[in-house]
């Protein structure tokens, strides 16, 4: 989800956001790229990532669902949470 929010984020930033090691992020990104869920493109000295949102999930339990469904759900919840936090006032 961190890549969906910021496709130009550095692996170090993604690791900090997800509270995992940079090496773990490298392994996850490589796995997603090998499976075709993520594409990496160089933009100057940095990478830019693109998710394959219409790709189906691999596990049979998620048959018929595509990546877009999960990403939209997560981003909608994050937006709702941010809106709720912003509307709380302190007296």
N, C-alpha and C positions, 0 to 999 in steps of 0.2 A: 504494500500500500504506500510505502514511503516513496517508491519510484513513481507510482501513479500521481502522487501529489507534487513531486519535483523531479521530472525526467532528466534534469541536468545536474542533479546532486552528485557529489563525489562519494566514493565508497566510504571514506572516513566519516562523512556527515551521515550517511545512511546507517552506519554502524552505531554512531552516537544516538541517533533517533530511535533505533530499534533496541538499544542497549545490549548489543552483541559485539563480538570482535570483528575487526576489519577483515580478517581471514575468513570468518564465517560468512560475511557478506559476499566476499569474492567467490566462495564455493556456491552459495545460493544463486548468485547472478549467473555463474557459469552453468549451473544445472538448468536454470530457467532458459538460458540461451540455447543450450544443447537440445532441450525439449521443444523449442520453438515458441515459447511463451513470451520471450523477450528478445529484442534486437538491439544491438549496440552499434552506434555510429560515432565516428570521431567528429568533433566540432572544435577545430583548433587543437589545443592541447588537452581538451577534456572529452569525455564521452557523453553522448546523449542517448537515452534509452527510450525505446518505444515498446509498449505492451501489445501483444496480439490479443485484443479484447474479444474477438469473436471465436477464439480457439476454445474447444470444449475441454473440460477437466478430464484427467486421465482415469480417475477412480470410478468404478462402476456405480458407486453410491451417488455420484453427482451426474449420472447419465442425463443428458439433455440440458445441462447448465453450461453456460460459457463464462469465461473470465469476467466479461463485462458486468454480469449480474453481481458478482462478489465485489468488484471495485466500486460500482455505483452504490451498493448497500453500505460499504464502509465509508465512502466519501460523504454520503448523505448523513450518516450517523455522526460523523466528525463535524459536519456543518451544523447540525442540530445542536450538538453539544456546545459548540462555540457560540451559537446564538443564545442558548440558555445561560451560559456563563456570562455573556455580555449583558444580559438583561437583569441579572442579579445586582441589586444596589445595596450598598452598605450604609446603615444609618448611624 
